[in-house]
Amino acid sequence: MNDGAVSLHTLVRLWNDFMFTPQSSATMVVFRIAFSVLLLVDAIFHAKGMALFFGPHGVLNFAAWKREFSPRVFSVFTYTSGSMTAVRSVFALHFFCIFCVLLGWHTQLFAVVLFVTLTSIQHRNPVILNSGDVAMRLMLFLFMFESNADSMLSIGAPVGAFQNAALEEPWCQRLMQLLVANIYFKSMYWKLLGSMWREGSAVFYVINIKRYQRLRFPDFARHPFVFQVLTWSTLVIWGSLSSLIWIEEFRYPLILIGVLFHLGMDLFLKIRLFQWVMMTGLILFINPADAEWAIRIMMTWLW
């Protein structure tokens, strides 16, 4: 008689199917390119303020950093003099690795080196970081274990070739998906602890912080009801992107809603690359068959 209980064996089998059933690596190919572009934009931003943010006499001078931060974090700067020559050398290596990953040349090797340089740069001045920087670093850490992200659209692939993406066990992609879902869940959870989010006024205060304001919210929409809808919608969207996105029928509508949500946030708020980091993370939920179809369409246009 079936009492509705699920056996441990069944749960283990489902978990193994979820993590290890071979699938196309096409989604990770698309993610590799988008993530590399994101890393490049981030690197350019930091390079523009190289002396100010990371120089020996910048806002966090090398002596103070080495005394207060270096013992607690990993950074290759710990083993240098902290001079501008050292800073330029680390950035040069950082840019080189980004281009190697973008072009798909020894991707996994240079992803490892890239993680070292990104971590070193971020840890050299942690006071300028936000949650988007941390999410980017965590994604890169997991991406280091992806071995087939250069199976298409890479230097190693013949120009114009319509080769199939490599089959792989998707455990790396699954861990990255779980990371993205966890970010959405944690954000929703901590927001729910705040009374302003529960009562529906939080968005009003967020979009009126002058430091982060990019565009002024339209006057015709400045009504308590509108702010309540926006506040509670934010909670629903973030909760759905952490849970309902795992349901196939809801996945693409939620990805679209998530992208529109982040674009709207980026339109009104200056939070550097956080919105783009999360939109890049949503690529991980694209079905590999659909990703491969998109790659083939693009290759048809190009070649």
C-alpha positions as CSV (number, residue, x, y, z in Angstrom):
1,M,0.0,0.0,0.0
2,N,1.3,3.4,-1.0
3,D,1.2,5.7,2.1
4,G,2.6,8.7,0.2
5,A,6.1,8.5,1.6
6,V,9.1,8.9,-0.6
7,S,12.1,6.5,-0.1
8,L,15.6,7.8,0.5
9,H,16.7,5.8,-2.6
10,T,14.2,7.8,-4.7
11,L,15.5,11.1,-3.4
12,V,19.1,10.1,-4.0
13,R,18.2,9.1,-7.6
14,L,16.4,12.4,-8.2
15,W,19.3,14.3,-6.9
16,N,21.8,12.4,-9.0
17,D,19.6,12.9,-12.1
18,F,19.4,16.6,-11.3
19,M,23.2,17.0,-10.8
20,F,24.8,14.5,-13.1
21,T,22.5,13.5,-16.1
22,P,24.6,14.6,-19.1
23,Q,23.3,17.6,-21.1
24,S,24.6,20.1,-23.6
25,S,27.1,22.7,-22.4
26,A,25.6,25.4,-24.7
27,T,24.1,27.3,-21.7
28,M,27.6,27.6,-20.2
29,V,29.0,28.8,-23.5
30,V,26.5,31.7,-23.6
31,F,27.2,32.4,-19.9
32,R,31.0,32.4,-20.5
33,I,30.7,35.2,-23.1
34,A,28.2,37.3,-21.1
35,F,30.1,36.9,-17.8
36,S,33.4,37.8,-19.5
37,V,31.9,41.0,-20.9
38,L,30.6,41.8,-17.4
39,L,34.1,41.1,-15.9
40,L,35.6,43.3,-18.6
41,V,33.3,46.3,-17.8
42,D,34.1,45.8,-14.1
43,A,37.8,45.8,-14.8
44,I,37.6,48.9,-16.9
45,F,35.7,50.7,-14.1
46,H,38.4,49.8,-11.5
47,A,41.2,50.5,-13.9
48,K,40.0,54.1,-14.4
49,G,40.5,54.7,-10.6
50,M,43.5,52.5,-10.3
51,A,45.7,54.9,-8.4
52,L,42.9,56.3,-6.3
53,F,41.4,52.9,-5.3
54,F,44.5,50.6,-5.3
55,G,47.6,52.8,-5.4
56,P,50.1,53.0,-2.5
57,H,48.8,56.4,-1.5
58,G,45.1,56.0,-2.5
59,V,42.0,56.3,-0.3
60,L,43.1,53.1,1.4
61,N,46.9,53.4,1.4
62,F,49.0,50.3,1.1
63,A,50.5,50.6,4.6
64,A,47.0,50.9,6.3
65,W,45.6,48.0,4.1
66,K,48.5,45.7,5.0
67,R,48.1,46.4,8.7
68,E,44.3,46.2,8.9
69,F,43.1,44.0,6.1
70,S,46.0,41.9,4.7
71,P,46.2,39.4,7.6
72,R,42.5,38.6,7.2
73,V,42.1,38.2,3.4
74,F,43.9,36.7,0.4
75,S,45.5,39.0,-2.1
76,V,48.6,38.7,-4.2
77,F,49.2,42.4,-3.2
78,T,50.3,41.0,0.2
79,Y,53.4,39.6,-1.5
80,T,54.3,42.8,-3.4
81,S,55.6,46.2,-2.5
82,G,52.2,47.7,-3.2
83,S,53.7,50.1,-5.8
84,M,51.9,51.3,-8.9
85,T,54.1,48.9,-10.9
86,A,52.7,46.0,-8.9
87,V,49.1,47.3,-9.3
88,R,49.5,47.7,-13.1
89,S,51.0,44.2,-13.4
90,V,48.1,42.6,-11.6
91,F,45.6,44.6,-13.7
92,A,47.4,43.6,-16.9
93,L,47.2,39.9,-16.0
94,H,43.6,40.4,-15.0
95,F,42.7,41.9,-18.4
96,F,44.7,39.2,-20.2
97,C,42.8,36.4,-18.4
98,I,39.4,38.1,-19.1
99,F,40.1,38.2,-22.9
100,C,41.3,34.5,-22.8
101,V,38.0,33.4,-21.1
102,L,36.0,35.6,-23.5
103,L,37.7,34.1,-26.5
104,G,37.5,30.6,-25.1
105,W,41.3,30.0,-25.1
106,H,42.2,27.6,-22.3
107,T,39.1,28.8,-20.5
108,Q,39.3,26.7,-17.4
109,L,43.0,27.5,-16.8
110,F,42.6,31.2,-17.1
111,A,39.4,31.2,-15.1
112,V,41.4,29.9,-12.2
113,V,44.0,32.7,-12.7
114,L,41.2,35.2,-13.2
115,F,39.7,34.2,-9.9
116,V,43.0,34.9,-8.2
117,T,43.4,38.3,-9.8
118,L,39.7,39.3,-9.2
119,T,39.9,38.3,-5.5
120,S,43.2,40.1,-5.1
121,I,41.8,43.3,-6.6
122,Q,38.6,43.2,-4.6
123,H,40.4,42.4,-1.3
124,R,42.9,45.2,-1.9
125,N,40.1,47.7,-1.3
126,P,37.0,46.0,0.3
127,V,35.5,49.4,1.2
128,I,34.4,50.0,-2.4
129,L,32.7,46.7,-2.9
130,N,29.0,45.9,-2.9
131,S,27.0,42.7,-3.0
132,G,27.3,42.6,-6.8
133,D,31.1,42.3,-6.5
134,V,30.7,39.4,-4.0
135,A,28.2,37.6,-6.2
136,M,30.5,38.0,-9.2
137,R,33.4,36.5,-7.3
138,L,31.3,33.6,-6.1
139,M,30.1,32.9,-9.6
140,L,33.7,33.0,-10.9
141,F,34.8,30.5,-8.2
142,L,32.2,28.0,-9.3
143,F,32.8,28.7,-13.0
144,M,36.5,27.6,-12.5
145,F,35.2,24.0,-12.4
146,E,33.4,24.2,-15.7
147,S,35.4,22.4,-18.3
148,N,33.3,22.7,-21.5
149,A,32.3,26.4,-21.6
150,D,34.6,26.8,-24.6
151,S,33.1,24.0,-26.7
152,M,31.4,26.5,-29.0
153,L,32.1,30.1,-30.0
154,S,35.8,29.9,-29.0
155,I,39.2,30.1,-30.6
156,G,39.4,26.4,-30.4
157,A,36.3,25.9,-32.6
158,P,36.8,26.2,-36.3
159,V,35.3,29.4,-37.8
160,G,31.9,28.8,-39.3
161,A,31.7,25.2,-37.9
162,F,28.3,24.1,-36.8
163,Q,29.7,21.7,-34.2
164,N,27.5,20.5,-31.3
165,A,28.3,21.7,-27.8
166,A,30.0,19.1,-25.6
167,L,27.9,16.9,-23.4
168,E,28.7,17.2,-19.7
169,E,27.5,16.4,-16.2
170,P,25.9,19.8,-15.3
171,W,26.8,19.8,-11.6
172,C,28.8,23.0,-12.0
173,Q,25.9,24.8,-13.7
174,R,23.5,23.4,-11.0
175,L,25.7,24.8,-8.2
176,M,25.7,28.2,-9.9
177,Q,21.9,28.1,-10.4
178,L,21.6,27.3,-6.7
179,L,23.8,30.2,-5.9
180,V,21.7,32.6,-7.9
181,A,18.5,31.3,-6.4
182,N,20.0,31.6,-2.9
183,I,20.9,35.2,-3.5
184,Y,17.3,36.0,-4.5
185,F,15.9,34.0,-1.5
186,K,18.3,35.7,1.0
187,S,17.4,39.1,-0.3
188,M,13.7,38.4,0.0
189,Y,14.1,36.9,3.5
190,W,16.1,39.9,4.9
191,K,13.7,42.4,3.3
192,L,10.7,40.6,5.0
193,L,12.4,41.3,8.4
194,G,12.1,45.0,7.7
195,S,8.8,46.7,8.7
196,M,9.0,49.1,5.7
197,W,9.0,46.2,3.3
198,R,6.1,44.6,5.0
199,E,4.0,47.8,5.1
200,G,4.8,48.7,1.5
201,S,6.8,51.9,1.8
202,A,10.4,50.7,1.3
203,V,10.7,51.5,-2.4
204,F,9.7,55.1,-1.7
205,Y,12.8,55.5,0.5
206,V,15.1,53.5,-1.8
207,I,14.5,55.5,-5.0
208,N,14.8,58.8,-3.1
209,I,18.4,58.2,-1.8
210,K,20.2,60.9,-3.6
211,R,23.5,59.0,-3.5
212,Y,22.1,56.2,-5.6
213,Q,19.5,58.0,-7.7
214,R,20.1,57.9,-11.4
215,L,16.7,59.2,-12.6
216,R,14.0,60.9,-10.5
217,F,10.9,58.7,-10.2
218,P,8.0,60.3,-12.3
219,D,5.9,62.7,-10.3
220,F,2.6,61.3,-11.7
221,A,3.5,57.9,-10.2
222,R,4.4,59.2,-6.8
223,H,1.5,57.8,-4.9
224,P,1.4,55.6,-1.8
225,F,-0.5,52.9,-3.6
226,V,2.1,52.8,-6.4
227,F,5.0,52.4,-3.9
228,Q,3.1,49.7,-2.1
229,V,2.6,47.7,-5.4
230,L,6.3,48.2,-6.3
231,T,7.5,47.2,-2.8
232,W,5.4,44.0,-2.5
233,S,6.0,43.2,-6.2
234,T,9.7,43.2,-5.5
235,L,9.3,40.7,-2.7
236,V,7.1,38.5,-4.9
237,I,9.6,38.6,-7.9
238,W,12.6,37.8,-5.7
239,G,10.8,35.0,-4.0
240,S,9.6,33.6,-7.3
241,L,13.1,33.8,-8.8
242,S,14.4,31.7,-6.0
243,S,11.6,29.0,-6.1
244,L,9.2,29.0,-9.0
245,I,12.0,29.4,-11.5
246,W,12.7,25.7,-11.0
247,I,9.4,24.8,-12.5
248,E,9.7,24.5,-16.3
249,E,6.4,26.2,-17.2
250,F,7.3,29.3,-15.1
251,R,11.0,29.5,-16.0
252,Y,11.0,31.7,-19.1
253,P,8.3,34.1,-18.0
254,L,10.2,34.6,-14.7
255,I,13.5,35.2,-16.5
256,L,11.8,37.8,-18.6
257,I,10.2,39.4,-15.5
258,G,13.5,39.3,-13.7
259,V,15.4,41.0,-16.6
260,L,12.7,43.7,-16.9
261,F,12.9,44.2,-13.1
262,H,16.6,44.6,-13.1
263,L,16.6,46.9,-16.1
264,G,14.0,49.1,-14.3
265,M,16.2,49.1,-11.2
266,D,19.3,50.0,-13.2
267,L,17.3,52.8,-14.9
268,F,16.5,54.6,-11.6
269,L,19.3,53.5,-9.3
270,K,23.1,53.6,-9.5
271,I,24.3,50.4,-7.9
272,R,27.1,49.8,-10.3
273,L,26.9,46.3,-11.9
274,F,24.7,44.5,-9.4
275,Q,21.7,44.4,-11.7
276,W,23.8,43.1,-14.6
277,V,25.4,40.5,-12.4
278,M,22.0,39.1,-11.6
279,M,20.8,39.3,-15.2
280,T,23.9,37.4,-16.2
281,G,23.1,34.8,-13.5
282,L,19.6,34.3,-15.0
283,I,21.3,33.0,-18.2
284,L,22.2,29.9,-16.2
285,F,18.5,28.9,-16.2
286,I,18.2,28.8,-20.0
287,N,17.5,25.4,-21.4
288,P,20.7,24.0,-23.1
289,A,18.7,23.1,-26.3
290,D,17.4,26.7,-26.6
291,A,20.9,28.1,-25.9
292,E,22.4,25.9,-28.6
293,W,19.6,26.9,-31.0
294,A,20.4,30.6,-30.3
295,I,24.1,30.0,-30.9
296,R,23.4,28.3,-34.3
297,I,21.1,31.2,-35.4
298,M,23.9,33.7,-34.5
299,M,26.5,31.6,-36.3
300,T,24.3,31.5,-39.4
301,W,24.0,35.3,-39.3
302,L,27.8,35.7,-38.8
303,W,29.0,33.1,-41.3
